[in-house]
Amino acid sequence: MYNLIYSWIITVIIEFFVFWLFIKKESSKLFAASILINSVTLPLATSIYLFFYPNLILIEVAVFLVEIFLLKLLLEVEYKESILISVVANSATALLGLIFFIISDNT
């Protein structure tokens, strides 16, 4: 349970900074969007992993698709921009998660 909360917190922070790199205004709105989006997508990713199929690519595609819609809705950006933000944010969190997994697996 603590790993899930820890993962959520780290993901919220990382994705907030990615959002901020693209939209350099209304930091509180960006942070709130990061909290809301990741409160939807982390349970989605966990459910896919536990109940359907533990495949990183499938999980990331599902999260990516949901996040595109939520970014457009919450941050009021065009679909092109929400796609780009989602790709960068999910790539950053997936890469960092993979690095943490490799490091923790080797210790």
N, C-alpha and C positions, 0 to 999 in steps of 0.2 A: 504493500500500500504506500509506504514512504517513497519507494522508487517512482511510483506513478505521480505522486505530488511533486517530487523533485523534478521529474521530467517535464511536468506541466509548467512549473515556475521557470525553468531554464528556457523552455520553448517560448513562453510568453515574452520573456526579456529579449531573446534573440530576434523573434519576429517583430517585436516593437521597434527595435533598431533598424531592421530592414524596412519596415513601413516608413520610418522616419527618414531614411535615406531617399526614398521616393517622394514623400509628401512632407516637406519641412515646415509644417504648421500644425497647430492644434495638438500638441503632444499628449494632452490628457485624452483627447478623442482617439488618437492612435493607440494609446495604451489600453483604453477601454475596449477598443476593437480587437486588440490582440488577446485580451482576456476572454472576451466573448467567443471569438473565433476558435481559440484553442480549447475552450470549454466544450465546444461542439466536436472539434476534429480529433482531440486526443481520445475521448471515449469511442469515437467511430473507429479510429485506428486500432485501439485495444480490442474492440469487439470483433473486428475483422480478423485480427491476429488469433484471438482465443477461440472464436466460434466458427470461423469459415476456413481461412487458409493463411498460414503464417508466411506470407510472401511479401517482402519489403516493397517490391515494385507495385504489386496490387494495392497495398496499403497506401503508398505515396500517391498513386493515381487517384484513388478514392478521396483522399484528403485534399489533393490539388483541385479536383473538380468542385468539391463543396466549398473550398476556400475561395475560389474564383467568384462564385456567386455572393458569398458573404462579404468579401472585400468590396465588390461593386456596390452592394447594398449599404454597408456601414460607412465606407469611406467616400461614397459617391464619386467613384472614378469610372472611366470607360472600361469596357471589357478587355481591350488590349492592355491597358495598364494593370488591371487586376490579374490578368494572366501572367504578365511579367513579374509583378510583385510576388505572386504565389509561387512561381518557379524559383525565384531567388530565395524567398523565405524558406520554402520547403527543402531546397537544396542545402541551404546553410544548416538547418536543424538536422536533416538526415545525415549530412557529412559529420557534423559535430557529434551526433549520437553514435555513429559508426566508430569514430575515433575513441569516444569514451568506452564503448563496448570492447574495442580491441585492447585498450589500455587496461581496463578492469579485468579482462579475461587473462591477460599476461601477468597479472600481479598475484 
